[in-house]
Amino acid sequence: MLNERELPLIALRAFVVAARSDSLSSAAEELGVTHGAVSKQVRLLEDWLGQQVFTREGRSMALTPYGRVLAEQLSQSFRNIESACHYVRRRRSKAVLAVEAPSTFAMYFLMPRLKRFETANPDLAVWISTRMTGQTPDVSSHDLLITRGISEKIGGQPKASMALFAENLTPVCSMDLLQEKTIEAPEDLLAFPLITSATRPGHWEAWLQKAGLHDRLFEGGHRFDHMFVAMHAVREGLGAIVAPKEFFPGKPEWRLVCPFPDQVVTGETYFAHPTSRADPRYLRRFLDWLEDEIKG
């Protein structure tokens, strides 16, 4: 594996320009250097590679097979670098707050509300990354980490973690499903397929116990590996699931309802963990907004 410090970046840039030019003179003019300087960088690159990248016939030059491969890959890489630099330069007037959150929390709580934050804070962009259950939080790449059920500080950061809210678990189903049968009592839900996820076992059993439906044998139904996948099945009208009431209502087009919103079981608590790289000014603004959204 090459060390980045070993890469002859000046020679690589000179080669990319020369590869798309009709002559070294044209490449030198584009780079603002002499013909000899470009020729020297190409020779240095060939010495470093141990391969010729150009064939020379008099004053004309043509790419070798290795040169064509290298030119194609480097050209794309330099275009990516250029695009990234243009993007960052356009964002000079806008700060960025990188937030990592569990997938279901991000999809059903954070993202449906994020436009409101961006409208109220045009100078601050929030970049969201998602984390699957069981994955280790990425401390080094984010300003704020949101976790479910993990209250201790993440990564030994000196800044305090903050509790956001505890889940209030209750059945959720689609409006289309309710049109098939009137739901008046908790036991009416048993007429529908009961959807579960492997990452949240025991939710239905706990809620049925709380609703007074004791000694019910729970078996069958749709079972998915993750909660956010199971929620897609609910939105498609395939059954009901027990999920955090705080996630609903989300978007109107989801057409999701909680038929018994006052009958809840307490689930895990979500926590916000600032990291040492976060700018306190932007972090505080986002956390204040998040608290208001939770209260609202």
N, C-alpha and C positions, 0 to 999 in steps of 0.2 A: 504494500500500500504506500503510495507516494505521500510525503509530507507536503502540505500546502505551501510551505516556505520554499520548497524545492522547485515549484512550478515557475518556468520562465515566462511570466505574464506579459512582459513587454514584447518578447519574441512571438508569443502566441497571438497577441493583438496585431502585430505587424504582419504575421502570416495570414490571418483572416482577411485583412484588408487587401493584401497582395493577391490572395486566392480569388477574390471577386473583381479584381482590376485587370485591365488588359495588359498592364506592364508594371514593372517596379517603379518606374517614373510616376505613373498615375497614382500608385499606392503612396509614394513618398509625398506627392502633392496633397493628397487627402489627409495624411498624417501630419503634415507640416514639418517634414524632415527631409534630409537629402536622400538621393538614390542610393548612395553608399551605405547610409545608416540602415535602410530597409534590407539591403542585401546582406549586411553584417548580421542583422537579427535573424534572417532566414537561415544563414549558415550556422549560427549559434543553436537554433532550434534543431536543425538536422543533426548537429553533433550531439545534442542532448538526447534526441530520440534514437540515434543510431540508424536512422532511415532517411532516405531522400524524400522530400515532399514535392519537389519540382524536378522536371527534366529540362535541361537547357540545350537549345539548338540555336547557336548563334546568339542573337538578341532576344529571341522568343523563348517563352517558358510555358510549360504545361504541367498540370498536377499529375503526380504519380498516383497509382491506385491507393496507396497509403495516404497520400496527400488529400485525395478526394474524400476519403472517410473522415480524416481529421478536420478538413474544412467544413464538412456538413455538420459534424457534431459541435465544433467550436462556434460556428455561426449561430446555431440555435441557442447555445449557452450564452453567447454575448447578447443575443436578442432578449433572452430572459432577464439578464442582468440589467439591460437598458430599460426594459419595461418596469422592473422592480424599482429602479431609481426614479423613473418618471412618476410612478405611483406615489412614492414617498415624498418627492418634491411637491406634488400636487396637494399632499396632506400636511404641508408645513404649518398651516394655520389650524390644524385639527389634531388634538392629542388622541391617543389610543389607549383603551383599557382592555386588557386581555382577560377574559373570564372563562374558566373551565367549570362545567357543571355536569351532573348525571344526565344521561340522555333524556329520560322521561321528564325531568324537571325543566331541562332546556326547551324541549319541544312543546310541553303543555302549560308551562307557567311563564318562562322567561321570554321566549320568542314572540308569543302573541301580544306581549305588552311592550316590547322593545321599541316599537315605532314611537310610542308616547315619550319615551326617554330621549330618543334622538331628536324629536321635534322640539322638546324643551331645552335640549343641550346641543345646539348645532356645532359647537366647537369640540365635541368629544364623541369619538366613535368607539363603540363596544364591539369587540371581536369575540365571538362565542366558539368554544371548542367543547365537544361532548366526550364523556367518559362512561364506558360500560361498567356495570357492576363487577367488582373484583379487580378492576384496573387500578394501578397506583396513580395517585394524583401527580400531575406534571408541575412541580413547583417552579422549576427554572424558567419555564416559558410563559408563565401567567402572572397577572397582578392579583387576581382573586380566585380562590378555589372554593366551590360550593360542594359540600358533601352531605350525604344522608346517613345519619346515625354515627358519625365520627365527630366527637366533640373536642378531642385534644388538638393541640396545635399541629399543623402539618409541616413537616420538614424542619422542625425546630426554629421556626421563625419567631422573632421577638414580639411581633404585633399580636394582640389578643384576637382570639376567635370570637364570633358573635352568633348567638342562636337566632335563627330566622323565624321558624314556626314548626310546630309539631303537626304531623299529618292527622287530619280527621277523615278516617276511612269510611266510605259509604258506597252503596251500589251506584253504578253509572250505566246507563244504556242509551240507545238512540231513540229519538222521537218516533222513528219509523217502527221500531220494535213495540213501542207502547200503543201504536195504532192497531196492532194485531190482537191485543188483549188488554183489558182494563186492569191496572195495578192499584189495588186498594189496601192491601195488607202485605207484610213482608213475605208471607208464604206464597203469595201470587207469583213472586219472582221465580219460584222453583219450577214453574211451567216453561221457563226459557232455559236454553243452554247456559251454564255458568262457566264463564271464561276465567282462566287463571294464568299466572306466569311463574316460571321456575325461580325467578329472582325474588318473588314475594309470596312464599308459601304460607298457608294458614289463614289468609285474609278472609275468605268466605266462611270458614269454620268459626272464626272469632266473631264475625258480624252476625251470623245466624244465631250464635249463642246469645249475643247482646240483644237481638231482636226477639228472644224468647223461643226460638225454634231449636229446642234441645234434642240431642240424640238423633240428629239427622245424619244419615250416611251420605258422605259427599264423594261421589265418584263420577267418572266420565267427564264429558264436556271438552271444550277446546283448551289446550294447554300449550303455551308458547314459552320460548326461552327468555324473553325480556318483556318488561311491562309496556314499552312503547310499541312493540309489535302487537301485543295483545289488544292495545287500544285501537289499533287499525281495524281489528276484527270487530270490536264494539261499534266503531263508526260505520262499518258495513252492515250493521244490524244482525250480526251472527250470535248475539247473546249479551249478557250483562256481566260486569266485572266489579269488584270492590277496589276502589281507587281513592286517592286523596281528593276530598271535596274542594280543596284550594285550587285544583287545576281546572275547575269547571264553574261557571261556563267559560269556555275559551273563545274560539271563533264561532260566530253564528252559523257558518256553513257546516260546522261539525255536527250540529243538531243533536247535541248530547245533553242529557238531563240527569239529575239525581232525584229519583222518585221519593226517597225518604231522607231528605237532607239533615233532619234533626236527629236521626238515629245513626250515631257514629261510633267507631272504635278508634282509640288513639294509636297512631302508628309511630314511626321513627321521626326524629327531629332533624331538620336541615340546618346546617351551620355554614357561615361564611368565614373563610380564612384568608386574610390579606397576606401577601408575601412581601419579602423585603424589597423587591424591585418596584412595588407600587408607589405611584405619586400620591401622597396623602390628600391633596386637593381634589383630584379626580375620583379617588377611591371614596372619599366621604360623600361626594355628590351622588355617586351611584348607589351607595349603601342607604343614604337617606331616601332616595327615590324607591329603592327596593322595599324599605320599611313601609313607605306610604302605600305602595301597591299591595302589600300583604294586609295592611289595615283596611284598605278600601275594598 
